[in-house]
Amino acid sequence: MDLIGKIKILNGTQVLGDNGFRKREVVITTEEQYPQHILVEFIQDKCDLLDNFDVGQEVKIALNLRGREWVSPEGVTKYFNAIQGWRIELVNSEQPTPQIQTQQEPVSFLDEADNDLPF
């Protein structure tokens, strides 16, 4: 699944827990009739993919939807969803300019000596 939009917020890398788990979040604003602000997280080595991007750039993010179940100590089951990015690339907003073909000189058959046309 892909998400296209402009980077609204680009957070720094967070290190969570004692095991060195890394997470970095980015908020993308979609460009549609009702723009959406989507939080996408990049984890572990994928955090480094965001280093070359800035707020305001239009990007395309390949993502996975993740879900997990958690049971509280009281026995209440809750479900959590995450949107995890695994690839990001710039969207080229400039359309390629069409090649302009040069017109050739018109060919005239009137100057030819062997012109035997009846008109």
Backbone torsions as a table, in degrees:
resi	resn	phi	psi	omega
1	MET	NA	141.1	-179.1
2	ASP	-119.9	150.3	177.2
3	LEU	-128.9	128.4	179.0
4	ILE	-118.9	133.2	178.1
5	GLY	177.7	-174.3	180.0
6	LYS	-99.4	144.0	177.8
7	ILE	-71.3	121.1	178.5
8	LYS	-97.5	-44.4	-179.4
9	ILE	-136.0	136.8	177.8
10	LEU	-130.7	101.5	-177.4
11	ASN	-82.9	161.8	175.9
12	GLY	-78.5	171.7	-179.6
13	THR	-75.3	133.7	175.7
14	GLN	-106.5	138.2	172.9
15	VAL	-107.2	119.1	-174.2
16	LEU	-111.2	135.1	175.7
17	GLY	74.2	178.9	-178.1
18	ASP	-85.1	-11.8	-176.8
19	ASN	-88.0	0.4	176.7
20	GLY	80.5	21.4	177.6
21	PHE	-62.0	126.8	-178.5
22	ARG	-110.7	143.1	179.9
23	LYS	-145.8	139.4	176.2
24	ARG	-137.0	134.0	-175.3
25	GLU	-112.4	146.1	175.9
26	VAL	-136.7	140.5	176.2
27	VAL	-107.2	125.5	179.7
28	ILE	-109.8	132.8	175.1
29	THR	-103.0	120.1	179.7
30	THR	-76.2	156.4	179.3
31	GLU	-112.1	87.2	178.8
32	GLU	-141.9	-176.3	-177.4
33	GLN	-56.2	-42.8	176.6
34	TYR	-118.9	89.0	-175.8
35	PRO	-56.6	140.3	178.9
36	GLN	-112.5	145.2	177.0
37	HIS	-108.3	105.0	-172.2
38	ILE	-107.1	125.0	176.3
39	LEU	-87.3	122.8	178.4
40	VAL	-120.4	133.5	178.6
41	GLU	-109.5	141.3	172.9
42	PHE	-111.9	134.3	-175.8
43	ILE	-121.2	156.2	177.0
44	GLN	52.2	-128.5	-175.5
45	ASP	-66.7	-17.0	179.1
46	LYS	-73.1	-15.2	177.0
47	CYS	-58.4	-35.3	-176.9
48	ASP	-67.4	-19.5	179.4
49	LEU	-62.9	-25.1	-176.4
50	LEU	-84.3	-6.6	-175.0
51	ASP	-60.3	-30.7	-174.5
52	ASN	-97.6	15.8	-177.8
53	PHE	-118.2	155.2	-178.6
54	ASP	-132.3	160.7	175.6
55	VAL	-58.9	137.4	178.0
56	GLY	97.7	-15.5	179.9
57	GLN	-77.2	143.8	175.9
58	GLU	-88.4	127.4	-174.8
59	VAL	-132.7	163.2	172.5
60	LYS	-122.1	124.5	-177.5
61	ILE	-115.4	127.3	171.3
62	ALA	-86.0	129.8	-173.6
63	LEU	-139.0	162.6	174.3
64	ASN	-122.8	142.5	172.9
65	LEU	-92.3	130.4	179.6
66	ARG	-121.3	144.6	177.4
67	GLY	-137.0	148.5	178.1
68	ARG	-145.8	155.6	-179.8
69	GLU	-108.4	140.3	177.7
70	TRP	-135.1	134.0	177.8
71	VAL	-111.0	122.3	-179.4
72	SER	-72.3	165.4	176.7
73	PRO	-59.1	-23.7	178.2
74	GLU	-83.1	-2.5	179.4
75	GLY	89.4	9.2	178.6
76	VAL	-84.9	127.5	-180.0
77	THR	-93.5	131.8	177.3
78	LYS	-127.2	153.4	179.7
79	TYR	-120.9	139.0	-179.0
80	PHE	-125.7	143.6	177.5
81	ASN	-117.9	150.6	176.1
82	ALA	-138.9	146.7	174.4
83	ILE	-111.6	112.6	-175.5
84	GLN	-113.4	126.0	177.0
85	GLY	-87.6	147.5	177.0
86	TRP	-132.5	-6.7	173.6
87	ARG	-153.6	145.6	177.2
88	ILE	-142.9	140.1	178.6
89	GLU	-147.4	153.0	176.9
90	LEU	-69.8	144.5	172.8
91	VAL	-97.0	123.4	-180.0
92	ASN	-75.2	106.9	-176.4
93	SER	-80.3	-13.4	179.2
94	GLU	-87.6	128.1	176.2
95	GLN	-78.7	140.9	177.6
96	PRO	-63.9	139.2	-179.7
97	THR	-78.5	133.2	-179.6
98	PRO	-66.4	144.6	177.7
99	GLN	-71.5	128.9	179.2
100	ILE	-88.7	121.9	179.7
101	GLN	-85.2	133.3	178.2
102	THR	-79.4	141.1	179.8
103	GLN	-82.7	138.7	176.9
104	GLN	-83.5	157.3	177.5
105	GLU	-63.1	139.5	178.1
106	PRO	-63.7	142.6	179.9
107	VAL	-89.9	129.6	179.4
108	SER	-111.0	129.7	177.9
109	PHE	-98.2	-0.7	-176.2
110	LEU	-73.7	-26.2	-175.7
111	ASP	-85.3	-5.9	-177.0
112	GLU	-76.9	138.3	-176.7
113	ALA	-73.6	-29.4	-177.3
114	ASP	-93.4	24.5	179.1
115	ASN	-74.5	109.7	-178.1
116	ASP	-112.8	29.5	178.1
117	LEU	-70.0	141.0	-175.5
118	PRO	-76.0	0.4	-179.1
119	PHE	-125.4	NA	NA
